[in-house]
Amino acid sequence: MGKILKNLVPYYKSVIVILLFLVIQAWCDLALPQYTSDIIDVGIQNSGVKYAMPEKITQEEFDIAEKFMTDEEKRMWEDSYIQNGKLYEINIKENKIKSRSSELSMALLMNFSMSNVKEKEFKKRMASQMQADEKDLEKMSVEEIGKMLGITFKVTETDGEKYVDMREMMSMMPKEAISTMRESMEKKMDVMGKTMISSMGIAYAVKCDKEAGVNIDEIQKDYLWTAGLKMLAFALIMGVATVVVGFFSARIGAGIGRDLRSKIFTKVVGFSNAEMDKFSTASLITRSTNDVQQIQMVTTMLLRMVAYAPILGIGGIIKVAGTKSGMGWVIAVAVITILIYIGTLVVLSMPRFKKMQILVDKVNLIAREILTGLSVIRAFGREDKEEERFDEANKELTGTMLFVNRVMTFMMPGMMFIMYGVSVLIIWVAAHRIDGGHMQVGTMTAFITYSMMIVMSFLMMTVMSIILPRAGVAAERIDEVIHTEVTVKDSDNPTEIKQNKGIVEFENVSFKYPGAKENVLNNISFKAQPGKTTAIIGSTGCGKSTLVNLIVRLYDVTEGKIKVDGVDIRDLKLIELRDNIGYVPQKAVLFSGTIEENLKFGNENATETEVKSAAEIAQAADFIEDKEEKYKSHIAQGGSNVSGGQKQRLSIARAIAKNPKVYIFDDSFSALDMKTDAALRKALEPKVKDSAVIIVAQRISTILNADEIIVLDEGEVAGKGTHKELLKNCDAYLQIAKSQLSEKELGLDGKEEL
């Protein structure tokens, strides 16, 4: 995870912008359920009225309400309203309305409860007051009881049920009796839920507003429209925030992908052959494509989902706590269940995620080998065997991916089961709390929504738990390449060549490949002089190509020194060393582009004349001139649209166009026929008269006229000298010569000269 996050450091400003907009998005997201709750509880159930204190109240109702208040409550009550004719209108700010509604709730509820007493309850209370038999009063009507007491009781009927206003009688009672009733009422309120108390208070406010002529329907409509428009505004802000987050996260992801590819490419270009041997080509391709894509995708999702999940989850928990519903334990149970479930799946799948990337490398390696060597495979009739080899690797990868996918298929159904289970549990618990007056329906709705948000935040993190392990492996593989120590690198204190002559000198050079037990080259010493040709010959596998690879520092020597113009090549800057060398590899390599671009590959400033001259020396001018576009003719990737001989000649021409001080031809003439070979070497002589020429050859005819021939045998110098000297003094050279040319051609006249 740390390896993934460190890639974000260069983009910290954009990350801050993303986090800011994620907070805005979460804030909007978390605000919507509360508005839904308010629409249900206030807008629908309470007709848009939010507080127990009415907006307007008749003078009669105003005076009656004071009878149930203490002196302090009367002062607050009178201070809250201003008289306007026969009506009293509220005259305080909303924050004070909220606090005073709470402080006056007891008096207002007593007033309201006494104004709406069921007929049966009324008769029961009156029997208690009059110390009469309840059965006698049951037979009497409310009007008859009122006449008996000399009081006219107001009677209203709702849904077939009669309600009696007993407040007229309360006005005749002494203060002590009212105080006793208030104490009794307070005890009842302690048992009642806060939600029920609030609903009763608001019902009183609605009743008073209606009596005062307030249009409750208009209030309700205004409230619903206001709440709806606020929800729409939040939704729009959330949409804008989502777009901004998506834009910046996509840019960061793409930027990180670009940076990683650049870092890998820059690092790989600087690899010596030792590092290239450590990482296969197929693996490096996978790391710079598939692995980088994994990091890019995960980074984008990390910023959009993982960063949002904790913000939403923590916000949801805060909102749930704010509902004061007493059901926080439900969320705790849900979160613990989710963590256990996710943990189990991750433990099962993590080892396979790590194995998956290795298997992807293996499939790529086999596929690359088969495609590269397709002609050889067909020539030897190995199609079926290679298909089996690929099929085996492919099936192993498929099996691993199937296992991971099968494990992860349990994730979504499991998470959905937990989510719906939590919803059912919330509804079941909330139903009991609503019934007890401790919760409203809207609060339950908001609680369910917040709970789902919390669960969804964990679900988002769960999705990342599927991708993160694989991305973590990819990050480690990329990090491995980027932080690989390059064995061939510039010296800390580089030395410059004072006089650039082109003298190459080997001093007791020995070399063994990294990880090998034995040396490939042992105690090699010779000097290649400017204006002279030094040839290296020997049997296959004796170390000829390895020797010239040491000159251009594709590897560094194990023992001894290689000097160019008297300076150890390890003390030279690589660019300075290689600028002095024109290297033609054993396997000709061309790049996609034009012929001219390929010939200028080592010398971008080469003139048209120099390019044509190099082509003529390399015997490539004829076939280039035959092409329709000549030097502007296109070369396909790898030079697949030219023959092997043409490719080799273009490769030689590329080195010649560079005009170096040292020419290295690593068995570069093997693809040429004898005539072309001879013509090329003849044309090359005047061009290289001031440069050192080192030729690795298999054919004796190529090096007959070399100034010095080095004969290698099992990594050691078996002989040095001219062609004639070696025929006399070197048995290894004689055997090679006799295997290629007749004794007459060698000038031995039928005699073996040792």
HELIX and SHEET records of a PDB file:
HELIX    1   1 GLY A    2  LEU A    5  1                                   4    
HELIX    2   2 LYS A    6  TYR A   11  5                                   6    
HELIX    3   3 TYR A   12  ASP A   38  1                                  27    
HELIX    4   4 ILE A   39  GLN A   45  3                                   7    
HELIX    5   5 GLN A   59  GLU A   66  1                                   8    
HELIX    6   6 ASP A   71  SER A   80  1                                  10    
HELIX    7   7 GLU A   94  GLU A  103  1                                  10    
HELIX    8   8 SER A  105  SER A  115  1                                  11    
HELIX    9   9 GLU A  119  MET A  130  1                                  12    
HELIX   10  10 GLU A  134  GLU A  138  1                                   5    
HELIX   11  11 VAL A  142  LEU A  149  1                                   8    
HELIX   12  12 ARG A  167  MET A  170  1                                   4    
HELIX   13  13 LYS A  175  VAL A  191  1                                  17    
HELIX   14  14 LYS A  194  GLU A  211  1                                  18    
HELIX   15  15 ILE A  216  VAL A  269  1                                  54    
HELIX   16  16 ASN A  273  LYS A  278  1                                   6    
HELIX   17  17 THR A  281  THR A  286  1                                   6    
HELIX   18  18 ARG A  287  ASP A  291  3                                   5    
HELIX   19  19 VAL A  292  MET A  301  1                                  10    
HELIX   20  20 LEU A  302  VAL A  306  3                                   5    
HELIX   21  21 TYR A  308  THR A  323  1                                  16    
HELIX   22  22 GLY A  328  THR A  372  1                                  45    
HELIX   23  23 LEU A  374  ALA A  379  1                                   6    
HELIX   24  24 GLU A  383  THR A  409  1                                  27    
HELIX   25  25 MET A  411  ASP A  435  1                                  25    
HELIX   26  26 VAL A  441  ILE A  482  1                                  42    
HELIX   27  27 LYS A  544  ILE A  551  1                                   8    
HELIX   28  28 ILE A  569  ASP A  571  5                                   3    
HELIX   29  29 LEU A  574  ASP A  579  1                                   6    
HELIX   30  30 ILE A  595  LEU A  599  1                                   5    
HELIX   31  31 GLU A  608  ILE A  617  1                                  10    
HELIX   32  32 ALA A  621  ASP A  626  1                                   6    
HELIX   33  33 LYS A  630  LYS A  632  5                                   3    
HELIX   34  34 GLN A  637  GLY A  639  5                                   3    
HELIX   35  35 GLY A  644  ALA A  657  1                                  14    
HELIX   36  36 MET A  674  LYS A  687  1                                  14    
HELIX   37  37 ILE A  700  ILE A  703  1                                   4    
HELIX   38  38 HIS A  723  ASN A  729  1                                   7    
HELIX   39  39 ASP A  731  GLN A  740  1                                  10    
HELIX   40  40 GLU A  743  LEU A  746  1                                   4    
SHEET    1   A 3 LYS A  56  THR A  58  0                                        
SHEET    2   A 3 LEU A  87  ILE A  90 -1                                        
SHEET    3   A 3 TYR A  81  ASN A  84 -1                                        
SHEET    1   B 3 VAL A 117  LYS A 118  0                                        
SHEET    2   B 3 GLU A 161  ASP A 165 -1                                        
SHEET    3   B 3 LYS A 154  THR A 158 -1                                        
SHEET    1   C 4 LEU A 521  ALA A 528  0                                        
SHEET    2   C 4 VAL A 504  PHE A 511 -1                                        
SHEET    3   C 4 GLU A 559  VAL A 564 -1                                        
SHEET    4   C 4 VAL A 567  ASP A 568 -1                                        
SHEET    1   D 6 ILE A 581  VAL A 584  0                                        
SHEET    2   D 6 VAL A 662  ASP A 666  1                                        
SHEET    3   D 6 ALA A 692  ALA A 697  1                                        
SHEET    4   D 6 THR A 533  GLY A 538  1                                        
SHEET    5   D 6 GLU A 708  ASP A 713  1                                        
SHEET    6   D 6 GLU A 716  GLY A 721 -1                                        
SHEET    1   E 2 GLY A 593  THR A 594  0                                        
SHEET    2   E 2 HIS A 634  ILE A 635 -1                                        
END                                                                             
